[in-house]
Amino acid sequence: DPSQHKKILIEGAPGSGKTTITWHICKQWGLGEMFNDLFDVVVLVQLRDPDVHSAQSLVELLPCSPSDPGMVSLAADALLKAEGEKSLVIYDGLDELPRQSKCYEWLLKLLDDPSSVGLAKSSVIITSRPSASVDLHTKVSSRIEIQGFAESKRIEYFKECCDDVDALMHQLSSRPYLLSICYLPLNCAIVAHLFRALDNLPSSE
């Protein structure tokens, strides 16, 4: 029911793909291929942006277009008038938001009592490293953990990036430490880049 206030926490280690998922959601929604029956508006807020750390209202959080700064106020007014109904706001990078910031206080209000910030019917996705989001576990309706690539997906990724996957996997098998960290997509990207550039992975010793 899109009129209900859904609060979803996505957790994962650095490099596991949390930010990639938020961009994917926005892109697929924009293309009309995801959540279009649920949401008329999808907004992505990058909490690592220093400009949002002092934000105390929705209008201060929304991304601003330099060519049309007045559009932000109009968008915020429309969302608040509808109490956020059929809207999804994604807050990416809670672990990069200072705990003493005004924005963090505002987010807690949003989770504890969404009507207090005028968004009683809005849905929310927050991404964070697990170590920074323990306090939110009792405040959200759902938690999702991104665990990275399974072995089959890791090999599938390398096939997309490298011509000689067998040689790459052979080198990784002799470098246990490198292989052990390849469950993270970011690390897979680094390993693939090194292999393509050097034809030989550095020693993990």
Secondary structure, DSSP 8 states (H G I E B T S, - for coil): -TTS--EEEEEE-TTSSHHHHHHHHHHHHHTTSSSTTT-SEEEEEETT-GGGTT--SHHHHS---TT-THHHHHHHHHHHHTTTTTEEEEEE-GGGS-TTSHHHHHHHHHHH-GGGGT-TT-EEEEEE-GGG-GGGTTT-SEEEEE----HHHHHHHHHHH-S-HHHHHHHHHT-HHHHHTTTSHHHHHHHHHHHHHHSS-----
